[in-house]
C-alpha cells in the first residue's frame, strides 16, 4: 500500500525574518499539521540551484535528495521525507 504524497512547490521568506526560524516553522507546520492531518505519508520539495539556503533548510529538516519527480524548469534539486503517523508507510 502506498502513502499519499504532499508537496510544496514554492514558498518565500523575507530575508529580514529568515534567520528567526520562520522557514523551519513553516515546514514544521506543513509536516505536522497539514500533511499528517490530511493523511499524507510523504512530503516532497524542490528548489532552484541558486537557493542554497532552501537546500540546507530541507536537509536540516530531515529530507533526503530524491530523483527528479517533475519537469519544472526552475527545479534543480528534489527532496523527500517520510512522515510518521496517519498515512505514513510502515515497514
Secondary structure, 3 states (H helix, E strand, C coil): CCCEEEEECCCCCCHHHHHHCHHHHHHHHHHHHHHHHCCEEEEEEEECCCCHHHHHHHHHCCCEECCCCCCCCCCCEEEEEECCCCCCCCC
